[in-house]
């Protein structure tokens, strides 16, 4: 990522270029990313190709003012952090289902980030509802922040029915509010490693993203706004929820434009498979 691309990315986030790769800078960029760049899977339902190459990710997130899902958001954010002097390692994870099973290998991409003071953090701007700030990587106790109560714990045996065990005894579970979210494999990865996982997420009739349509971001007051198909949901920081059913295409396109800064020429629709 060259200097011009870094500056454009920082403008997208409304951030100044940090003088050094400090913890404070990491926390600020992480929150700004969650506020500015939506978690969304619109490309799957617009017939757009998802390409895990740095330039293509920047063209989408920065040039086209779009969002993306984990491979795109964390892939691009990791490249930005690396260009700003942070030491960044891409990690693969398998996401827990509602039934407590683990998903496919390369189900999720997260970031292990080392700041200038040597501290290490789990940064993740691509999981939807998750932490607002990076989590301290080596901490095994509870970490309470606006997104919930988190814990990074050494993983036990794979749950029954899990596929693709990968960690060789070094896996970590990321837990939110007492519920496991995903299992991290600590071996370093590169962006190309996630191509097959992204293809599966975009094409499999059993994948969550092919069966649902979502666009979501943290609001400036710490709440959240989410558009799921035609249902708009605004959650206040205190947990109060307002919801509306949008009745026509113009309302849906206006919600994407006004709530998320995404300009579309047609409404994405889930193709039932």
N, C-alpha and C positions, 0 to 999 in steps of 0.2 A: 504494500500500500504506500503510494507516494505522498508527499506533503500536501499536494492539492486535494487528493482524495481524503486524507485525514481531516483537513480543514472543512471540507464539504460535509463529512460525517458529523463533525462536532457542531456545525451549524444546524444540522438536522436535529441534534439533541439539545440545542440551545446552550451549549457548553463552551467555555474557554479552554484553550489548550493548556493542560497542567504543566507546570515547570518541571515536575519530577513525578515518577510513578509511585505516589504515596497512597497509603490506605484511604485517606480522606478523598483523594481524587477518584479512587476506585469506587468508593461508596457513592459519590456524587454522580459519576457516569452511569453506574448501575441503575440508580433510581430514575435518572433522566431518560435512560433507554426505555424503561418500563412505562414511563409516562408518554413518550413521544412515538415509539415504534410499536404498533399493535401486534399482539399475538393473533395470527389469523391463518386460515387454510383456504383462502379464497381461490388461489391458483388451481387447486384440485378441481374446483367446481366451475371454473372459467375456461378450462381446457388449456391452461398455461403450463409450460414445462418448468419443473423445479430443477435447477442446475446448481450443483455444489462446486462452484468455482468462484474465487474471490471477486473477480470483476463482475460476474453476473449477479452476485449477491449485492454488491455495491450499487449496480445499476438499478436493482429492484428497490432496495431499502432506502437508498439516498436519492438516486436519480428520479425514480418513479414515485417516491414518497409512500411506499407500501410497507407492509409488515411481512410476517412469515411465521413458520413454526420452528421447532428447536434447532434443526440443522442450519437453517438460514440465519436465525437471530443470533444464536451463540457462535455460529461460524463467522459471521461478520463482526460481532462484538469482540471475539477473540483476536481477529486480525487487527482491529482498531487498538485494542489494549497492547498487543505486541508492538505495533508501530509507535506507541507512546512510551515504550520502555519497560512495560511489565513483562515478566516471564510467564508465558501462557502454555498450558498443556491441555490438549483436548482429551476428554475422557468419554468412554462409551458407558451407557447404562441400559438396564432393562426396567421398564415401568411396571409397577404392580397394578393388576386389574382390580376391579371391585371385589372379585372373589378371592383375592390374595395370591393369585398366580403371577408369575413373572412373564413378561412379554418376550418378543424376539430379541436376539443379540442386535446391538446397534439401534435399539428402540428409541434412544434419546442421546443427545449430545450435551455435555456440561463442561465447564471450564475450571481448571485448577490454576489459580493465579498467585504469583509471588510478587509482593510489593517491594519497594526500595529498602524497607527495614527488615526484610527477610521473612515477614509473616506470610502465611499461605491462606488462601480463601477459596471457597467454592462459590463461583459466580454462575448465575443461571438466569438469563433474561428470556428463556424460551420454553418455560413450562406452564405458561398460563398463570393460574392462581398459585403463587409461590412466595418466596421471601422477597421483600422489597430491597433488601441489602444483601451483599455477599455474606456467607456464613464462614466463621473461622474454621478452617479445614481440620486442624488438629484437636479441636475441642470435642469432648465426648459427652459433656453435660448438655443441659437444655440451653438453647439460645432463643431468647424471647425478643421479638421485633414486631413491627406493624403487620406483617403477613401471617403471624401465628407463633406458636412455640415449636421450634425445630430442634432436632437432635441428629447428629451424624454418629452412627453406631457400627461397630464391627458386625458384619453379617454372620448369621448362623447358617445351618444347612439350608440348601435350596428348598423352598416350599414344594410340596407334592405337585408334580405335573410341570415344574419349571423346565425350560428348554435352554440349551446352550450355556451351561455353566462355564464361567470364564475367569474367575478371579484367582484361582490357585491359593485360596485362603486369605487373600488380601482385600476381598470385596467389602464395601461399606454400604449400609442402608441409610438413606436420607428419609427422616421421619418428620411429618408435620402434624401437630396436634394429636400425637399418639398413633397416627396411621402411617405405615410405610408408603412412601411415594415411588422411590426407585432405588435400584441397586447399582452402585458404581463399581466398575472394574478400573483399577488404578494404573493399568498399563497405558503409556502414552499412545495416542492415535493421531492420524492426520485426516484432513477433511475428506479425502477420497475414500477412506475406510467406510464412510457412512452412506455411500451412494446406493448400495443395495437396500439398506434399511429405509432410505428415503423413497426409493422406488416402490417398496412394499407398502409403505404408508400411503402413497399416492394412488395405488392401483388395486390393492387387495380388497375384495368385498367384505372381508372380516375386519379390516383396519378401522379404527375409530374415526379417522379423518375422512374416509370416503363415505361414511354414513352420517356425518354431521357437518354443519357449517357454522363457523364461529369467528368473531372478531372482537377482541377485548384488550383493554389497557387500564392501567392505574390512572386515576384522575389526579389533578393537582392538589386536591384536599386529602388525598390518601384513600379515597374510595375506589370504585371500579365501575366502568361502563362496558357492557357486553351486548353485542347484537348476535343472536343465534337464529339463523334463517330470518324470520320476520318479527322476532320478539326482541324488543329493546329492554334491557334491564340496567338500572342504575342503583348501585349499592353505596350507601353513605359510609363514612368511616365508623359510625357507631353500629353498623349492621342493618340499618333501616333500608328497605328495598322498595323501589317503584318499578313497575313493569308496564309496557304498552305493547299491544299487537299492532304492527304497522300494516295498513290495509291495502296499499297500492305500491307499485314499483317506484313512483316518484318519492314517496316517503322513505322507502328503503335506501334509495340512492342518496337522498338528502342526509339520512342518518350516517351513512358511511362518510360522506363529505364533511359534515359539520361536527360529528363526534370523533372521527378518526383521521380526518384529513386525507381520505382516500377517494379519489375521483374515478368513478367507473362509468362506462357507457351502457352497461346492462347489469341487471341483477343476477348474481350467481345463484344457481339453484342446485340442490342436491339431486343427483341422478340415483334413483332407487335401484339397487342392483339385486 
